[in-house]
Amino acid sequence: MLASNGCGVKALLRLWRWTKLQVVQDIPVNDALCEFGCRKTRCSAGEWSGCENRLESIRLSQSGN
């Protein structure tokens, strides 16, 4: 049971806040390949615009495959 002095409530609030921070947001489809299918953690604008993985993903999505 919760303590009458509010310690239990504070613990539950801390647990709730921590749990909310652990929820992972969905990755947009366009970014999923970069997020999960590439070893790089960052790309320059030039690298991103010419990235073969990204361009192939676009080609596949446009062809319906």
N, C-alpha and C positions, 0 to 999 in steps of 0.2 A: 504494500500500500504506500501511497505517497505520504511523506512526512508532513505534519501539520505546519511546520515552519516554512514551507515553500521550497525546501532544498530539492525535493523530488520533481517539482514543477520546473525548476531551473535546469535540472539535469535533462528532463524531457525536451525542453526548449533547445538546449545545446545540442542534443542528439538530432532533433529535427533540422536545425540549421546545418549541421554537418552533413546530414543525409541529402539535403537540397543541393549542397555543393558537389556531391558525388554524382549527381545525375548528368549524364553525357547528352549533349545536344546532337540532333541529327546533322549529318554532313550533307550539304547540297550535292546532288548527283554530279554536277560539273566539277566539284572539288574532290569527289571521292577517290578518283584515280590518283591524284596528287597526294592525298592524305594517306592512302593505304597501299598504293601500288608503286611508290617511289621511295628510294632510300634517302634522297635529299631532304633536308629539313627546311631549306629556304632556297628560292631561286630569284635571280635578278629578273627584271622585266623582259630583257632580251632572251634569257634562257626560257622563261615561261612561254613567250610568244612563239618560240621555235621548237618547243618540246615535242618530240615525236610521240611520246605516250599520250599527251593531251590531244594532239592533232588526230591521232588514230582513234581515240575515244570519240571525238567529234564526228569523224567519218563514219564510224560504226553506228552512232546514234542517228545520223542523218539517213543511213541506208536502211534503218529499221532492224538491224541485227542485234 
